[in-house]
C-alpha cells in the first residue's frame, strides 16, 4: 500500500477588467502547453479558474514538498513570464492585499469536507 500524499488546497481571487474580460477568456480557451507543463512540473494539480461577473476565482491543489520553491520555479520560467504579459493586464486587484504586490490575493480556507 502506498503512502497517501499530502494535498494543500490554495484559492485566490482577482478582478478582471471589464474592457479586457473577453480577451482574458479567449486566452484561457487555449492556455499554452508549456505554461500547463510548468505548473504540472511544480506539483500543481486540479487547477481551475472560475468567473462570475468581473471576478476570477482560482483553485489548485499542491502535492509537492516545497510550495514556495516550486512557485519560484514557475516564476522563473520564461514561457510563463511571457504568458503573464498577456494575462496580467487583464486583471485588477479587488480585495485588500494579503500578499503585497500580488494581483491574485489568497483566500483563507474556512471549511473543507474531506
C-alpha positions in Angstrom: 0.0 0.0 0.0 1.5 3.4 -1.0 1.6 6.3 1.4 -1.0 8.9 0.8 0.4 12.2 -0.4 -0.5 15.3 1.5 -2.5 17.8 -0.6 -2.5 21.5 0.1 -5.5 23.5 -1.3 -5.0 27.0 -2.5 -7.6 29.6 -3.6 -7.2 33.1 -4.9 -9.3 36.0 -6.1 -8.7 38.8 -8.5 -10.8 41.1 -10.7 -10.9 41.1 -14.4 -11.0 44.4 -16.1 -14.4 44.7 -17.8 -12.9 46.0 -21.0 -10.4 43.1 -21.1 -12.8 40.3 -20.0 -13.3 38.7 -23.4 -9.5 38.9 -24.1 -8.8 37.0 -20.8 -11.5 34.4 -21.6 -10.1 34.0 -25.1 -6.5 33.4 -23.8 -7.8 30.8 -21.4 -9.6 28.8 -24.0 -6.2 27.9 -25.3 -3.6 28.0 -22.5 -0.1 27.5 -23.8 1.1 23.9 -23.3 4.4 24.9 -21.8 2.6 27.0 -19.2 0.5 24.0 -18.2 3.5 21.7 -18.2 5.4 24.1 -15.9 2.6 24.0 -13.5 2.5 20.2 -13.5 6.2 20.1 -13.0 5.7 22.4 -10.0 3.4 19.7 -8.4 0.2 21.8 -9.1 -2.9 19.8 -9.9 -6.6 20.3 -10.3 -6.0 23.9 -11.2 -9.3 25.7 -12.1 -10.2 29.3 -12.7 -13.9 30.3 -12.4 -15.6 33.6 -13.3 -18.6 35.4 -12.0 -19.2 38.9 -13.4 -15.8 40.5 -13.3 -14.4 38.4 -10.5 -12.0 35.5 -11.1 -11.6 32.7 -8.5 -8.7 30.3 -8.9 -8.2 27.0 -7.1 -5.5 24.4 -7.2 -4.0 21.6 -5.2 -0.3 21.3 -4.4 1.2 17.9 -4.0 4.9 18.7 -3.7 7.2 19.2 -0.7 8.2 22.8 -1.1 5.4 25.1 -2.3 7.4 28.3 -2.2 10.4 26.8 -4.1 8.1 25.3 -6.8 6.2 28.6 -7.2 9.6 30.3 -7.6 10.5 27.9 -10.4 7.2 28.8 -12.1 8.0 32.5 -11.7 11.4 31.9 -13.3 10.1 30.1 -16.3 10.4 32.4 -19.4 7.3 31.0 -21.1 5.1 31.5 -18.0 6.6 35.0 -17.6 5.6 35.8 -21.2 2.1 34.3 -20.7 1.7 36.7 -17.8 2.5 39.7 -20.0 -0.8 38.9 -21.8 -2.9 37.9 -18.8 -1.8 40.3 -16.0 -3.0 43.5 -17.9 -6.5 41.9 -17.9 -6.6 41.7 -14.1 -7.1 44.2 -11.3 -6.8 43.8 -7.5 -10.3 43.9 -5.9 -9.6 43.0 -2.3 -7.2 44.2 0.4 -3.7 43.0 -0.2 -2.8 40.0 1.9 0.3 39.3 -0.3 1.9 42.6 -1.1 2.4 43.2 -4.8 0.4 40.2 -6.0 -2.6 40.6 -8.2 -4.2 37.3 -7.1 -4.8 37.5 -3.4 -5.0 34.3 -1.4 -8.2 33.3 0.3 -8.3 31.8 3.8 -9.9 28.3 3.9 -12.9 28.4 6.3 -14.2 24.8 5.8 -13.4 21.7 3.9 -15.3 18.4 3.5 -12.7 15.6 3.1 
